[in-house]
Amino acid sequence: MTVATNIRMPEELLKTLKHKAVEEKKSVNRLICEAIELSLTVIPQSAKPSDDSFENIIGSAHSGCKDGSVHHDHYLYGKKR
């Protein structure tokens, strides 16, 4: 069952939407429905679990070193040669 509704949008957005509908050989209604369906089914990035298990260890260790990014060679290899 479908229900009719009204929406308001900026004129330029509607113009762009109509051009896209013609390009994709779809109705404006179909494009709007597809966009709404997609927005309701896509998981936001912040809610997605990380695919990279390495990210779980980021920030788990603290060296107390405040200049590690600048003097990393010194901390890793000792004195400069």
Residue, then its C-alpha position, 0 to 999 in steps of 0.5 A: m500500500t502506498v500513501a501520498t505525502n507532500i514534502r518541501m525542498p529547495e527549488e535547486l534540489l528539485k531541479t537536480l533531482k528531476h535531471k537525475a530522474v531523467e538520466e536514470k530513467k526513473s521517477v522522482n518518486r522512485l528516487i526519493c523512495e530509494a534515498i529514504e530506504l538507503s538512509l534507513t538501512v545504512i549503518p552510520q560509520s560511528a556505529k560500525p564495528s571496526d574491521d581492523s582489529f589493530e585499531n583496538i590497541i590504539g591508545s592502550a599504551h602510554s609511554g609518558c614521552k611527549d616528543g616521541s613523534v619528533h625524537h623517535d629515532h633517539y627513543l628507538y635506537g639511542k644516541k645519534r651517531 
